[in-house]
Amino acid sequence: MAEVILMACIGALAAVMANLGIAVFNDGLRPIVPENLEGRMSRRELSITAFAMSFGLVIGFGIPISIAGSIILIHSILLGTDIIGLAFNRGKIHSVLAGVAGAMYGAGIYYGLQVVVDAFAMLPLNFADGFNKIGEPVVVSFMVFPAIAIALQFGIKKGIITFIVAAIARQLMVFANTEKLISINGTQIVLSPEGIALIIGMIFLIGFAVREKSDEKNLSALAALFTERVAKIKKYAWVLMISGGLIAAATSKLLVAGDPISLNLLAEGKIAEGGIASLAKAIGFVPLIASTAIATGVYGPAGFTFVFGAGIFSPNPLIAAVLGALIIFIEVMILTQLAKVLDRYPGIRASGENIRTAMTRVLEVALLIGGANAANVIVPGLGFFAIAGIYLLNEAAGRPIVRMAVGPIGAIAVGIIGNILVLLGLYAPPAG
């Protein structure tokens, strides 16, 4: 019961914050919210835009990955609460209604996910094990994103160098783990090769970014330009702190995860590796989230997403909640200083969009490969055929399904088709 109440509270608060324009989770939606708040866009237009930008990601990305890992990807909840909150007009009564709807949605996601997992076991062809393979390439592929971001921003040569160094670092760590070269007081320490490669890539990315500096005269331009909007975020710091505390507590209980990479690691019981991946992802997204928050006055329910790492490394939910709230408070209070840093180093500010693009491309490829592997385990032969066909037909149709969702949706489709074939006697699943 405590878990469902926690999920309901997250859903309620996130929906209310979206309704009042305090915070939204979708980075692309954040710059649009002020258009409504300042009278340049109607509420109806905003709600339609929110639905168009987030619904497909909830259905095609958040929920399938949550089912595969048996941990709720936070996108499933917070993208949905963006839609719910913005579907209601602003005002006390409407905010309360948004909160109620958000609470029901959060609880529904919690119960619904378990219902789906239980339903798998009742099917003539249980494709849960095969479906779990969707996330396997994600963890390994994700370490490539810093090299891709560097290639996009600083040139392909630097991107290739970063990729090679990160790959070598990964293999050296595999060797070190195999030969038991790292130990403390006789106890072997096993480090994640992917985590080390990711850290190396981020060091290269930050190193290249800080080499670009602005003129001293313009150091506080970004902060001065958006002082009023930063003040608005600080005004609601206490609300954001509650949100951060709730999300960190839920992460501590392994109810939610902030990204597919850490989710899959946590699902495999690799807690430390999941925490490292979560923190690395948060570092990469600071420029993007900070820039959009400073420019719009609209924050994110999970802040810079460090709250997920805090939750993973916390010994219990209470400590996680305190740390999550404290982290959000610090984030909000240093927004003005961050604006100055981003202004001093325009390379860091520009890297935000490139990081997001790189992560998206990596996830598109990884989830497509994972979806193909899962589909082929479910129904060998037909799986590869179906995913290739769905992907290419989707491209030919103008991409009505976002690329990131093609693999998971295709795997679900193959699972359904496989069960129909079994019921018709046209396919006999392999023994075991």
N, C-alpha and C positions, 0 to 999 in steps of 0.2 A: 504493500500500500504506500509506503514511504517513497518508493521509486516512482510510482505513477503520479503522486502528488508533486514530486520534484519536476517531472516532465510537464505537468499541467501548469505549474508556476512559471517555468521557462516560456512556454507557449503564450500564457496570458500576458506576461510582462513584455515580451518581444512584440506582440501584436499591438499593445497599448503604445509602446515607444514608436512603432511605425506609424500608428494612427496620428500621433501628436507631432510627428516629424523630428523626433529626438534621435532615432537610430534606425537604420535598415541594414540588412545583411548583404544584399546584392550590391557589389561594388559599382556595377553599371547603373544601378537605380539611384544611387546616392546623389549624383549631380542633378538628377531630374526632380527630386523632391522639393528643392527650393523654388522651382518654377511654379509649383502649386501654392506653396506657402506665401510666395510674394505676388500671387495673382496673375501669373502669366500662363497658367495652365489650369483647366478645370479639374475638379476632383475625379470626375468620371474618366477623363482622358488619362489621368495619373493612374487610376486603378486598372484601366485596360492595359496601359503600358507595363505596369507591375506584373499583371497576369501573363502577358505575352513574354516578358523577359524571364520569369521565374518558374512558371508551371511546368514547362518541358524539362527543366533541370530537376525539379522535384520528382516527377514521374519517371524520367528516363535516366537520371543520374543518381540522385540521392537515395531513393527507395531501393532500386536494384542492388546498389553497393551495400546498403544497410542489410539487406536480406542475405547477401553473399557472406558478409562478415559477422552477422548476428550481433552487431553493434550499430547503433543508429548514427549515420553520418549527419552531422549537425545541419547540413544543407536541407535535409528532409524536413526539418522543423522550421528553421529560421527563414528559408525562402518562402515557405508556406505562410508563415506569420507576416511576412512583408505583404503578401497578397491580401490576407485577411485584414490587417490593420488599415491598409490603404483603400480597401473596398468600402469602409465606413466613412461618413463625413466626420469632420473634426467636431468636438463638443463633448461635454461630460457624459451625456447619456450614450452617445455613439462610442466613446472611448471605453465605457463599461461593457457595452455589447461586444466590441472588438476583443476586450480582455476575456470575456466569457467564451467567445468563439475560439480564441487562441488557446485557452485552457483545454477545451474539448478536443481541439486539434492535436495538441501535445499528448494528451492522454490516449487519443485514438491512434497516433503513430506508435506509441509504446505497446498497446494491446494488439494493434493490427499487425505489427511486425512478428510477434510471437504466433499469432493465428496463422500467418502465411507459412512460417517455419514448421508449425505443427501439421499444416495441411500437406506439405511436401511429403511427410512420412506416410500419408494415407493414399498417395497416388500409386497407380500400378507401375509407373516408372518414376522412382524418387530421384529427381535430378539435383537435389541439394548439394551432394558432394561434387558433382560436375560443375555446378554453378559457382562453387567456392573458388574455382580456378580463375575466375575473372580477375581477382586481385593479385594473382601471383606475379605477372609481369610489371605491375604498378610499382612495387617496392624497389625492384632492381632498376627499372627505367627512370625512376624519378631523379636519381643522382645525376642524370644528364642535363637537367634544366639550367643550372648555372652556365654551363658551356654554351647552351643555345641562346640564353639571354645575352651573354658576352658577344656571341657572333652577330646577333641582331643589332647590338648597340655599338660595339667597338671593332667589328670586322671579323671575317671568317677565320683569319690566321690565328687571332687571339683565342677565338672559340675552339679551334682545333687543338691548340696548345693546352688549354684548360682541360679539354676532354681527355687528352692523352695522359696528362699528369694525374688527373682524378682516377683514370682507369688503372694506372700503375699503382697508385696509392691503395686502391681497392684490392688488387692482387697481392700486394705486399702484406696487407692486413689479413687476407685469407691465409697466406703462408705463415704469418706470425701466430695466428690462431691454431693452425694445424700443428705447428712445431712447438706450441706452448711456450713461446718466447717471452710473453708478458705475464708477470706474476707479481703479487704483493704478499710478502711473508709466506711464500710457498703456495699461495692460492692462485690458480690460473685465472687471468682476466681475459675474457672473450669480448672483443669489440666488434661492432657491426661494420663489415667492409663497406656496405652502402652508406652508412652514416659517416664514415671517415671520408669517402669520396665526395659526399655532399658538402661536408665542412670545407674540404680543400677547394671545391668549386666556388663556394661562397666567399672564401678568402680572396680568390682571384677576382671575383666580381666586384667586391668592395674595393679591392686594391686599384682596379682600373677606374672605378667610378670616382674615387676621391682625388684622382689626378686632374680632374676638371674643376676649376675654381671660378667663382664669379668675381666681378669687380667689387672692391670694398665698399663702394658707395651704395650698393644695392643689397647689402647683407640682410637688412630687416624688411625688405620690400614686401615679401609674401606675408609676414606677420602683420605689418602695418595695414596692408590692404584688407585683411580679413579679421581684424581685431574683434569686430562685433560678432562674427560668427564663431570664433574661438570662445568668446565670452558666453555665448549661448550653450555651447557644449559644457563648459565649466559649471554653468547654472544647474544643469541636470546631472552633475557628476554622481550625486548620491543614488540616482536611479540606475545609472550605468554600472555603479559599483555593485548594486544588488544583482543585476543581470550577470556581471562577471563572476560573482560568488556562486550563483546558482549553476552556471555552466561549468565552472571548475569542479563543483561538488558532484555534478552528474558525470563528468569525465573521470573523477576519482573512483566512482562506482562502476566504471566501464559501461555506462549506459550510452554515452555519446563519444564521438571522436570528431576532430576538427577537419580532417582531410583523409582521402582514401589510403594514403601511404601509412600513416600512423594507425589507422583503423585496422588495416590488414596485419600489421605487426602486433598490435594488441590482441587481435583475434587469435594469433599464433602463440600468444603468451610471452612475446618479446617486449616486455614493459619498458626496459631502459632504451632499447632501440626505437620504440614508438615515441618515447618522450623526446629523444634527440631529434628524430625526424620532425616532430611537431614544432619544436623550438626553431629548427632550421627553416621550416616553412614560414613561421611567424616573422623571423628576421627578414626573409625575402619580401614579405608583404608590407613591411613598415612604410616604405616610401609611398606605395600606392594608397594605403589606407590613410596615412597621415595627410597626404596631399589632398585627397578628396574630402577628408573631414575638415581641414583648415579652410578649404575653398568653399565648402557648402554649409558648414555648421551642423551637419548631420553625421553622427558617429555610427559605429557598428555595435550590435548587441554583445559581441565578443571582443570588442576593441581591436587591438593589433593581433589577437588570437594567441598571445602568450598564456592566457588562462588555461588553455588545453594542456600545455606542458606542465603548468603548475598543478593541475588536477592529476595528471599521470604520475608525477613524482611525489605527490602528497601521501602520507601514511593513512589518512582517513578523510572522509568528506568534510568534516568540520574545519580542519586545518586548510583543506583545499578551498573552501568557501571564503575563509579569511584572506588567504593568499590571493585568490581571484579578485576579491573586492579591492585589496591593496594595490594590485597590479593595475587595475583599471584607473584607480585614483591617480597613481603616478603617471600613467599614460596621458591622462587628461591634463594634469598639471604642467606637463612638459611640452604641451603642443606648441606653445609660442617659441620655446627654445628649439624644438624640432624644425619649425618653419625657418628659423635662422640658419640651421645646419643645412636644410634642403636648399636654401637660397645660396649659401656659401659654396655648396657642391652640387651644381646642377646635374652632374653625372649621376649622383645618387637619386635625385628626384626623377630624372628621365628613366632610370633603371626600373622604376615601379611598373610601368606599362610593359616594358620588355620582359620583366620577370613573369608578369601575369600571362603574356603571350606565350612565353616559353613553357610555363607550367601547363597551359591549356594544350599546346601542341604535343607535349610529352604524354599527357593523360589521354589525348585522343588516340595516339598510337598504342599506348600500353593497354588501354581498355578494349581497343579493337582486337589486339592480339589475344588478350585474356578472354574476351567474348568468343573468339574463334576456337581457342583451346577448350573452353567450357562446353561450347556447343558440340564440338567433335567428340568429347568424352560422353556427352549425353546420348547422341546418335552418331556413331562414327561414320565419316564420309559425308553424310547429309549436313553435319555441322559446319564444316569448312565451306561447302557449297552454299549453304544458306547465308552465312555471314558475308561471304564475298558478294553474293547476289544482292543482299539487302544494302550493303555499303555502296555498291556501284549504282544501284537503282535510286538510292537516296540522293547521291550526287547528281544523277541525271535529272531528277525531279526538282532540283534547286535546293536541296538540303532542308526538307521540312522537319527532319529530325536532326538535332545538333550532333555533330560527329562523335562527341564524347559519349553519347547515349546509344549509338548504333550497336556496339558490342554487347552491352548488358541487355538491351531490348531484344536483340537477335537471339541471345542465349535463352531468354525467357520464351521466345516464340518457338525455338527448336524444342525446348522442354515440353511445351504444350502439344506441339505436333507429334513428338515422340510418344506421349501418353495416348493420343488419339490413335496412332498406328498400333500401339500395344492392344488397345481395346478392340480394334478392328482385326486383330490377329495378323497384321502385316509386318510386325517387328517383334522380335524376341530379345529383350535386353540380356546382355552377357551375364552369366552367373557370377554372384558375388559383387 
